Amino acid sequence: MEILNKLGTFKGKKVALIGAGVSNMPLIPFIVSLGGEVTLREKKTACELGDRAREIESAGARLICGETYLDELCEDVIIRSPGIRPDIPEFEKVTARGALVTCEMELFAENAPCPVYAVTGSDGKSTTTTILSKLLMPRGKAYLGGNIGEPLFHKVLDMKETDAAAVELSSFQLMSMNAHFAAAVITNVTPNHLNWHTGMDEYIEAKRNILRNADRAVLNFDNEVTRKIGLSLIEDGSTPVSFFSLSPLPQEVTDACERVFFLEGGTVKYTENGETHELMKSSDIVLPGLHNIANYMAASAAAWGLTSVSRIREIASSFGGVKHRLQLVAEKNGVRFYNSSIDSSPTRTAAAVSALRDSTPERKVIIICGGYDKNIPFEPLAETLLTSENIKAAVLTGATRDKIMEALKASDNYTDKLEVQVVPDFDDAVKCAAALAGEGDTVLLSPACASFDAFPNFEVRGERFAAVVSEL
């Protein structure tokens, strides 16, 4: 009954859903069923929405769309899509008169009857969140949501206290979030989404927001930003900290942590209460790459106490990975085609290239990069392409193709030994990469950029890659 009482606050309230995206659509019938009066406000026109406009109205919501969609914003509760900043003037005006501005994930975290485990970071959060959800399964039903999986707020009435939820959160969602989490993970922080944030300081602060009301913090000791965050938490004693690292940690840090997870001599270990134990061999993890060892350590640290060493080993030896993340989609004439469309930053692409180098060092890689411009620097991507021994050629496409080419030419490591083709059209870029590959090579889609220049999301981009490959 407690959850019903909390949700009863929607009864008789005017609720605005800002944006007709994936996270908001299931909320229409749910909030209507709770007695709320729903208006969906969307910048696209009704014509651009097509069938979705009819779906919105048939679900019981009033639709306001077009360029003036935020004019006369008057509702009591404003639920924004993650991509809309929480500090725009229209939102500030309604909060000044007492309206609540929130988002679907914050509503879920505040109302879920079960513990919620949250993961954010510039890279690795999708894989870490998925692993975490699998580690939590023995407790009851494990829900997977946020940026990965599906919206969860409309499912809270189906959840039990014995369940658990693992959610992936972006900096967009975390900008204004003030929710409680059983454990909060920051995998790493590197430059990203700088076309949306005012700068790196705001981006870091948004990520840090995940820790505001967390029972435990899980942080990457190898990343400068997250290491500083963790050490500051230890110093002020506000939140128990678990660090993970690809190397043993200094003893004074280990002693100050709740527990630490680290890699030493091909073995993943953890230290707790002054004692060190073996968690598993790194070779037990079927996902390739050092970054996936880090992902397992992060997920294990977050799930600690609700999972077991045997369960961690079982998942590590059987889980094949997240779709669109180093996903083998085909092998034709001795050429392997990997879809890693989820790689939307240079550091993700570097990790993908490194993983293939470690798992199949004999195979040369023809990589496809480029996409939507998030105003992030491409110098790190250029160094990956120019210094990785397994890169044979690069095909640059999308809106950032020229920027990446400029970064390559500006590098001290630039030579004509790396074959680079600039192909604006995505389908043509895939075909070009396939033509450059010979038997025993690998074609890798790892764009290092978001997809929005040509696709609605990275999933559609990955599916298009697989479709073009299938037609070769």
Secondary structure, 3 states (H helix, E strand, C coil): CHHHHHHHHHCCCEEEEECCCCCCCCHHHHHHHCCCEEEEEECCCHHHHCHHHHHHHHCCCEEEECCCCCCCCCCCEEEECCCCCCCCHHHHHHHHCCCEEEEHHHHHHHHCCCCEEEEECCCCHHHHHHHHHHHCHHHCCEEEEECCCECCHHHHHHCCCCCEEEEECCHHHHCCCCCEECEEEECCCCCCCCCCCCCHHHHHHHHHHHHCEECCEEEECCCHHHHHHHHHHHHHCCCCEEEEECCCCCHHHHHHCCEEEEEECCEEEEEECCEEEEEEEHHHCCCCCHHHHHHHHHHHHHHCCCCCHHHHHHHHCCCCCCCCCCEEEEEECCEEEEECCCCCCHHHHHHHHHHHHHHCCCCCEEEEECCECCCCCCHHHHHHHHHCCCEEEEEECCCCHHHHHHHHHHCCCCCCCCEEEECCCHHHHHHHHHHHCCCCCEEEECCCCECCCCCCCHHHHHHHHHHHHHHC
